[in-house]
Structure formats: structure tokens, C-alpha cells
Amino acid sequence: MTGHYGQVAFTESVREHQREAGSLRSYERMTSVPALADEIGPDEAGFIGERDSFYLATVGETGWPYIQHRGGPRGFLKVIDAHTLGFADFRGNRQYISRGNLDHDDRVSLFLMDYAAKARMKIFGRARIVEIADDPTLVAALTVPEYQAKVERAVLIEVEAFDWNCRQHIPELYPRDAVAQALGSLRDRVAELERENAALRLAGRPRPAV
């Protein structure tokens, strides 16, 4: 955990529960550094670049949080620099809840999951909408050409802080294509062994009497 993440997340109410649970002292050591925005390093950039989906949380004018799943081809969430992420906003069900919430409050939280590795990365940031008419070059740079989806705009996220969560309670799930590839390899190996076994049985048969 970065110190700044704790400074953003650990409000006084949170700290009170940590105090009751006996975890406050250890977390205080982590959050005692100056409040500087976290930088995305090589490990974070590599993890982000491998994701094909993430969860995006915004806050509406009613005060209710809203969580949306955002999906696309692997790497559609791009690291622009050490403090900035960006992605093309693909057309969905056209409710525009996240889009409207960002007009009210630019704060967002992202959850990036790798279920196979039981890893997750949490990000606090501030989002900014970039319409195509305002910066077509930027939107084009974030577009994934081979992905057949309509891009309505781009979203830039200035990263405030991030944290790598523990592995506890994350289900170990695997993508369908990875499972299909593994099963295909097993089928090929079984077929190869069956052919070898048949050849050995044929070679071991007694020759007919002449």
C-alpha cells in the first residue's frame, strides 16, 4: 500500500475501526509519508496493460455510488504517463449514468482484477471527459482499431493513489480462451498417446503361422 492511498481512504471513522481492531498502528506507519500523488511504475503499467475489463465507481448527485463494468480488448485501458490513464468510451446501453455522474463529481475509483492470478489493483483518481470534436487525435490514439465498437468519447483519469490488495477471498477463475487452449492441448496429447498405444498393441501381436 502506498502512503497516499491510506491518506485518501483512511478517514477518521475508518481509523476508529482500525483502532478497535488493533490494526491502526501498522497502517499509520504506511500513511505517514507526505501526501503526494502516486506514480504508476512498470509493475502497475504491466498489470493494467493486461486487463480486458475493470470496474468503475462514480458518485451521483443523490450521493449514491454507482459501479459500472467496463470491458474491451486486452489493453484498452492505457497508461499515458506515470500519473494518467485513458480509455475509449464504447457505446453501451445508453443510460449514461457514469457520464452524468462525472458532470457532478470527477472523483472515481477503479478495481482491476486478475482472477487467474488472484490479484487486484485499486485506483483513486479524477476523471475528465474528452469529446471527439474537442480532441480527435487523442480519441483516435485511445481507440482499438480491431475492436468493433462505437467510440463515443475518451476518458482520462489523473491517478491520485493506488493499492495492491491481498489475495484473500478472490476466486481463482480463468478466461474461456485460456481454458479452451489448455483443453485443446490435453485432447491433442490424449490422441497422440492413443495412437502410440495402438501402434504398440499392433507391434506386440503374434505373427500368423505360415
Residue frames relative to the residue before (quaternion, step in Angstrom):
aa qw qx qy qz dx dy dz
M 1.0000 0.0000 0.0000 0.0000 0.00 0.00 0.00
T 0.3685 -0.7064 0.5563 0.2362 3.54 -1.02 0.80
G 0.6096 -0.5744 0.4025 0.3694 3.54 -1.18 0.58
H 0.6647 0.5159 -0.3199 0.4355 3.56 0.94 -0.83
Y 0.5879 0.5617 -0.3819 0.4393 3.60 1.05 -0.65
G 0.6649 0.5009 -0.3030 0.4639 3.57 0.92 -0.87
Q 0.6458 0.5232 -0.3251 0.4511 3.57 1.01 -0.76
V 0.6585 0.4784 -0.3095 0.4917 3.59 1.11 -0.61
A 0.7757 0.4119 -0.1944 0.4368 3.58 0.79 -1.04
F 0.7270 0.4555 -0.2549 0.4461 3.58 0.97 -0.80
T 0.0934 -0.7954 0.5988 0.0010 3.55 0.06 1.33
E 0.6926 -0.4604 0.3275 0.4485 3.57 -1.23 0.12
S 0.6269 0.5232 -0.3443 0.4633 3.61 1.04 -0.68
V 0.6368 0.5096 -0.3227 0.4803 3.58 1.03 -0.78
R 0.6600 0.5190 -0.3045 0.4498 3.57 0.93 -0.90
E 0.6139 0.5510 -0.3513 0.4429 3.58 1.05 -0.66
H 0.6651 0.4721 -0.3053 0.4915 3.58 1.00 -0.78
Q 0.6141 0.5237 -0.3505 0.4752 3.60 1.06 -0.63
R 0.6279 0.5375 -0.3299 0.4561 3.55 1.04 -0.77
E 0.6685 0.4964 -0.2966 0.4677 3.56 0.95 -0.87
A 0.7143 0.4493 -0.2507 0.4744 3.59 1.06 -0.78
G 0.5029 -0.6802 0.4085 0.3428 3.59 1.24 -0.21
S 0.5807 0.6035 -0.3720 0.4003 3.60 1.22 0.27
L 0.4414 0.7347 -0.4451 0.2591 3.59 1.23 -0.18
R 0.6545 0.5439 -0.3392 0.4010 3.60 0.83 -0.91
S 0.6789 0.4833 -0.3063 0.4601 3.60 0.86 -0.88
Y 0.6765 0.4786 -0.2998 0.4727 3.60 0.97 -0.76
E 0.5983 0.5627 -0.3689 0.4352 3.60 1.06 -0.60
R 0.6184 0.5405 -0.3466 0.4531 3.59 1.05 -0.69
M 0.6726 0.5025 -0.2941 0.4568 3.58 1.04 -0.78
T 0.7666 0.3926 -0.1873 0.4723 3.57 1.02 -0.75
S 0.4893 0.6926 -0.4148 0.3299 3.59 1.23 0.25
V 0.5224 0.6296 -0.4201 0.3927 3.61 1.26 0.01
P 0.6544 -0.5093 0.3604 0.4272 3.64 -1.17 0.36
A 0.5156 -0.6692 0.4577 0.2772 3.56 -1.13 0.76
L 0.1944 0.7675 -0.5792 0.1944 3.56 0.14 1.31
A 0.5607 -0.5994 0.4412 0.3630 3.57 -1.06 0.68
D 0.4820 -0.6809 0.4748 0.2803 3.58 -0.99 0.86
E 0.3148 -0.7348 0.5715 0.1855 3.54 -1.15 0.66
I 0.4141 -0.6848 0.5446 0.2510 3.54 -1.05 0.83
G 0.1750 -0.8070 0.5601 0.0665 3.55 -0.62 1.17
P 0.7655 -0.3698 0.2539 0.4613 3.60 -1.28 -0.09
D 0.6516 0.5133 -0.3302 0.4504 3.61 0.95 -0.80
E 0.6680 0.4922 -0.2978 0.4721 3.56 0.94 -0.90
A 0.6549 0.5196 -0.3120 0.4514 3.58 0.93 -0.92
G 0.6516 0.5149 -0.3147 0.4597 3.58 0.99 -0.82
F 0.6574 0.5076 -0.3039 0.4666 3.56 0.97 -0.86
I 0.6579 0.5090 -0.3050 0.4637 3.58 0.90 -0.93
G 0.6827 0.5186 -0.2871 0.4272 3.59 0.91 -0.91
E 0.6710 0.4975 -0.2947 0.4641 3.60 1.20 -0.39
R 0.5841 0.6205 -0.3659 0.3741 3.58 1.22 -0.28
D 0.1953 -0.7679 0.5980 0.1211 3.55 -1.13 0.73
S 0.7766 0.1192 -0.1284 0.6051 3.58 1.27 0.30
F 0.0209 0.7670 -0.6409 -0.0239 3.53 -1.33 0.27
Y 0.4120 -0.6731 0.5511 0.2711 3.54 -1.34 0.21
L 0.1484 -0.7975 0.5838 0.0338 3.55 -0.91 1.03
A 0.1255 -0.7956 0.5912 0.0429 3.57 -0.76 1.08
T 0.0204 -0.7639 0.6450 -0.0103 3.54 -1.03 0.94
V 0.3413 -0.7225 0.5601 0.2187 3.58 -1.31 0.14
G 0.3177 -0.7792 0.5163 0.1591 3.57 -0.78 1.06
E 0.6958 -0.4805 0.3438 0.4083 3.54 -1.33 0.14
T 0.6128 0.5348 -0.3482 0.4660 3.58 1.25 -0.32
G 0.5352 -0.6255 0.3995 0.4032 3.57 1.29 -0.26
W 0.5590 0.6051 -0.3925 0.4091 3.58 1.27 -0.13
P 0.4051 -0.6849 0.5407 0.2730 3.59 -1.02 0.75
Y 0.1360 -0.7679 0.6212 0.0762 3.55 -1.22 0.57
I 0.1284 -0.7952 0.5914 0.0371 3.56 -0.82 1.05
Q 0.0525 -0.8046 0.5912 -0.0189 3.53 -0.80 1.07
H 0.3640 -0.6952 0.5731 0.2363 3.55 -1.09 0.76
R 0.0902 -0.7736 0.6256 0.0452 3.57 -0.89 0.95
G 0.0063 -0.8205 0.5701 -0.0420 3.56 -0.73 1.08
G 0.1486 0.7695 -0.6112 0.1105 3.53 -1.28 0.40
P 0.7178 -0.3880 0.3043 0.4914 3.60 -1.18 -0.28
R 0.6572 -0.5155 0.3702 0.4065 3.55 -1.18 0.55
G 0.8141 0.2427 -0.1990 0.4885 3.57 -0.85 1.02
F 0.4200 0.7189 -0.4788 0.2784 3.61 1.19 0.17
L 0.6254 0.4248 -0.3315 0.5643 3.58 1.26 -0.33
K 0.1072 -0.8542 0.5087 -0.0075 3.54 -0.32 1.29
V 0.3710 -0.6751 0.5916 0.2378 3.54 -1.22 0.67
I 0.2242 -0.7971 0.5506 0.1061 3.56 -0.51 1.20
D 0.7494 -0.1704 0.1005 0.6319 3.56 1.06 -0.79
A 0.7761 -0.3916 0.2310 0.4369 3.58 -1.28 -0.03
H 0.7695 0.3134 -0.1808 0.5263 3.60 1.22 -0.28
T 0.7490 0.4040 -0.1903 0.4894 3.59 1.22 -0.13
L 0.1148 -0.7440 0.6555 0.0608 3.54 -1.10 0.90
G 0.0247 -0.8014 0.5971 0.0238 3.56 -1.21 0.42
F 0.0372 0.7910 -0.6106 0.0064 3.55 -1.17 0.54
A 0.5036 -0.6099 0.5202 0.3223 3.52 -1.27 0.52
D 0.3329 -0.7475 0.5466 0.1781 3.56 -0.89 0.99
F 0.1972 -0.8096 0.5466 0.0831 3.57 -0.27 1.31
R 0.5450 -0.6150 0.4569 0.3407 3.57 -1.10 0.70
G 0.1085 -0.7961 0.5942 0.0369 3.57 -0.98 0.92
N 0.8213 -0.2032 0.1633 0.5075 3.56 -0.82 -1.02
R 0.4319 -0.7515 0.4097 0.2844 3.57 1.37 0.15
Q 0.3447 0.7019 -0.5370 0.3166 3.57 1.00 0.86
Y 0.1743 -0.8469 0.4825 0.1402 3.58 1.22 -0.64
I 0.2215 0.7934 -0.5365 0.1832 3.58 1.00 0.77
S 0.6725 0.4719 -0.3026 0.4832 3.59 0.83 -0.93
R 0.6405 0.5378 -0.3230 0.4429 3.57 0.95 -0.88
G 0.6887 0.4726 -0.2787 0.4740 3.59 0.90 -0.89
N 0.6240 0.5481 -0.3408 0.4404 3.57 1.01 -0.77
L 0.6573 0.5231 -0.3142 0.4422 3.58 1.02 -0.78
D 0.5618 0.5654 -0.3992 0.4531 3.60 1.19 -0.27
H 0.7083 0.4584 -0.2316 0.4842 3.54 1.19 -0.68
D 0.7980 -0.0088 0.0820 0.5970 3.57 0.96 -0.93
D 0.2932 -0.8033 0.4937 0.1582 3.60 -0.57 1.10
R 0.5072 0.6581 -0.4306 0.3524 3.61 1.21 -0.04
V 0.0110 -0.7904 0.6116 -0.0323 3.55 -0.98 0.94
S 0.1559 -0.7363 0.6449 0.1327 3.50 -1.37 0.30
L 0.1550 -0.7920 0.5875 0.0596 3.56 -0.93 0.94
F 0.1336 -0.7327 0.6602 0.0971 3.52 -1.20 0.71
L 0.0744 -0.7769 0.6251 0.0121 3.57 -0.76 1.10
M 0.1165 -0.8336 0.5399 0.0081 3.56 -0.61 1.17
D 0.0516 -0.7174 0.6919 0.0623 3.51 -1.25 0.70
Y 0.2069 -0.8327 0.5019 0.1093 3.55 0.08 1.30
A 0.6226 0.5558 -0.3536 0.4224 3.59 1.01 -0.71
A 0.7484 0.3533 -0.1962 0.5259 3.58 1.02 -0.84
K 0.3493 -0.7527 0.4757 0.2919 3.59 1.34 -0.07
A 0.4760 0.6392 -0.4471 0.4061 3.56 0.84 1.07
R 0.0114 0.7924 -0.6099 0.0042 3.56 -1.14 0.62
M 0.1834 -0.7650 0.6131 0.0724 3.50 -1.15 0.78
K 0.1591 -0.7839 0.5966 0.0648 3.57 -0.84 1.02
I 0.0899 -0.8127 0.5757 -0.0056 3.56 -0.91 0.96
F 0.1759 -0.7205 0.6596 0.1218 3.54 -1.09 0.83
G 0.1770 0.7993 -0.5620 0.1177 3.59 -0.94 0.79
R 0.3731 -0.6715 0.5814 0.2682 3.51 -1.39 -0.08
A 0.2566 -0.8100 0.5191 0.0925 3.54 -0.69 1.17
R 0.0930 -0.7694 0.6308 0.0382 3.52 -1.20 0.72
I 0.3468 -0.7426 0.5440 0.1802 3.55 -0.87 1.01
V 0.0822 -0.7675 0.6343 0.0429 3.57 -1.03 0.85
E 0.2588 -0.7788 0.5546 0.1374 3.56 -0.48 1.21
I 0.6383 -0.5532 0.3761 0.3809 3.56 -1.16 0.63
A 0.6688 0.5159 -0.3069 0.4385 3.58 0.91 -0.88
D 0.6699 0.5154 -0.2988 0.4430 3.59 1.11 -0.62
D 0.8036 -0.0392 0.0515 0.5917 3.60 1.03 -0.74
P 0.1108 -0.8413 0.5262 0.0565 3.61 0.37 1.20
T 0.6085 0.5663 -0.3582 0.4250 3.60 1.09 -0.62
L 0.6627 0.4942 -0.3014 0.4751 3.58 0.95 -0.88
V 0.6588 0.5035 -0.3166 0.4607 3.57 0.86 -0.92
A 0.6468 0.5148 -0.3199 0.4629 3.60 0.97 -0.81
A 0.6489 0.5288 -0.3194 0.4441 3.59 1.01 -0.79
L 0.7087 0.4366 -0.2532 0.4930 3.59 1.13 -0.61
T 0.5399 0.6235 -0.3959 0.4039 3.57 1.27 -0.20
V 0.2896 -0.7264 0.5967 0.1802 3.56 -1.11 0.74
P 0.3830 -0.7888 0.4199 0.2341 3.62 -0.13 1.27
E 0.7281 0.4508 -0.2655 0.4429 3.61 0.88 -0.87
Y 0.6090 0.5501 -0.3611 0.4428 3.61 1.23 -0.15
Q 0.2912 -0.7926 0.5177 0.1380 3.56 -0.57 1.22
A 0.4222 0.6507 -0.5231 0.3532 3.57 0.17 1.34
K 0.4726 -0.6711 0.4876 0.2976 3.56 -1.08 0.68
V 0.2541 -0.7553 0.5894 0.1327 3.55 -0.83 1.05
E 0.2147 -0.8093 0.5383 0.0956 3.57 -0.65 1.10
R 0.7741 -0.1213 0.1262 0.6083 3.57 1.14 -0.65
A 0.3894 -0.6706 0.5524 0.3059 3.58 -1.28 -0.20
V 0.2105 -0.7460 0.6174 0.1345 3.54 -1.26 0.48
L 0.1310 -0.7677 0.6248 0.0561 3.55 -0.88 1.02
I 0.1189 -0.7930 0.5961 0.0401 3.57 -0.97 0.87
E 0.2334 -0.7445 0.6139 0.1197 3.53 -0.74 1.13
V 0.3216 -0.7884 0.4982 0.1639 3.56 -0.43 1.26
E 0.2459 -0.7590 0.5900 0.1240 3.54 -0.88 1.03
A 0.7846 -0.1601 0.1742 0.5731 3.55 0.80 -1.03
F 0.0637 -0.7879 0.6099 0.0565 3.56 -1.27 0.41
D 0.1209 -0.7759 0.6162 0.0607 3.51 -1.29 0.37
W 0.3059 -0.6942 0.6181 0.2060 3.54 -1.19 0.69
N 0.3086 -0.7789 0.5202 0.1659 3.58 -0.65 1.14
C 0.5804 -0.5604 0.4520 0.3804 3.54 -1.30 0.30
R 0.5981 -0.6160 0.4047 0.3148 3.56 -1.29 0.45
Q 0.4656 0.7183 -0.4379 0.2747 3.59 1.20 -0.33
H 0.8754 0.1421 -0.1223 0.4455 3.51 -1.17 0.83
I 0.4983 0.6111 -0.4650 0.4025 3.64 1.18 0.26
P 0.3783 -0.7246 0.5150 0.2579 3.65 -0.64 0.99
E 0.3869 -0.7159 0.5355 0.2259 3.55 -1.05 0.82
L 0.0886 0.8098 -0.5629 0.1397 3.56 -0.10 1.35
Y 0.2161 -0.7848 0.5719 0.1011 3.56 -1.14 0.66
P 0.5423 -0.6205 0.4484 0.3463 3.61 -1.04 0.70
R 0.6256 -0.5720 0.3844 0.3656 3.54 -1.14 0.70
D 0.6758 0.5027 -0.3205 0.4334 3.61 0.87 -0.88
A 0.6302 0.5208 -0.3394 0.4652 3.60 1.09 -0.67
V 0.6484 0.5024 -0.3142 0.4779 3.59 1.00 -0.82
A 0.6521 0.5180 -0.3176 0.4533 3.59 0.95 -0.88
Q 0.6488 0.5126 -0.3191 0.4631 3.58 0.99 -0.81
A 0.6558 0.5072 -0.3107 0.4649 3.58 0.97 -0.86
L 0.6636 0.4919 -0.3083 0.4718 3.58 0.95 -0.86
G 0.6221 0.5406 -0.3401 0.4528 3.59 1.02 -0.73
S 0.6492 0.5106 -0.3137 0.4684 3.57 0.98 -0.83
L 0.6527 0.5073 -0.3164 0.4653 3.57 1.01 -0.83
R 0.6431 0.5162 -0.3305 0.4590 3.59 0.96 -0.81
D 0.6448 0.5167 -0.3231 0.4613 3.57 0.97 -0.84
R 0.6640 0.5024 -0.3056 0.4620 3.59 0.98 -0.84
V 0.6384 0.5161 -0.3275 0.4678 3.59 1.00 -0.82
A 0.6509 0.5114 -0.3188 0.4617 3.59 0.95 -0.86
E 0.6393 0.5244 -0.3216 0.4613 3.58 1.00 -0.80
L 0.6688 0.4913 -0.2960 0.4729 3.60 0.94 -0.88
E 0.6351 0.5237 -0.3394 0.4552 3.59 1.01 -0.72
R 0.6368 0.5107 -0.3283 0.4753 3.59 1.03 -0.76
E 0.6530 0.5071 -0.3176 0.4642 3.59 0.95 -0.86
N 0.6535 0.5195 -0.3122 0.4534 3.56 0.99 -0.88
A 0.6483 0.5129 -0.3156 0.4660 3.58 0.97 -0.83
A 0.6499 0.5122 -0.3184 0.4625 3.59 1.00 -0.80
L 0.6538 0.5063 -0.3165 0.4649 3.61 1.00 -0.77
R 0.6384 0.5129 -0.3338 0.4669 3.59 1.00 -0.77
L 0.6526 0.5118 -0.3144 0.4619 3.57 0.99 -0.83
A 0.6697 0.4976 -0.3038 0.4600 3.59 0.97 -0.80
G 0.7057 0.4801 -0.2710 0.4451 3.60 1.10 -0.58
R 0.4967 0.6554 -0.4407 0.3600 3.59 1.23 -0.09
P 0.5099 -0.6350 0.4756 0.3326 3.65 -1.06 0.69
R 0.4843 -0.6544 0.4933 0.3064 3.52 -1.09 0.71
P 0.5225 -0.6379 0.4532 0.3386 3.62 -0.98 0.71
A 0.5441 -0.6230 0.4564 0.3281 3.62 -1.13 0.73
V 0.3418 -0.7305 0.5575 0.1969 3.55 -1.06 0.82
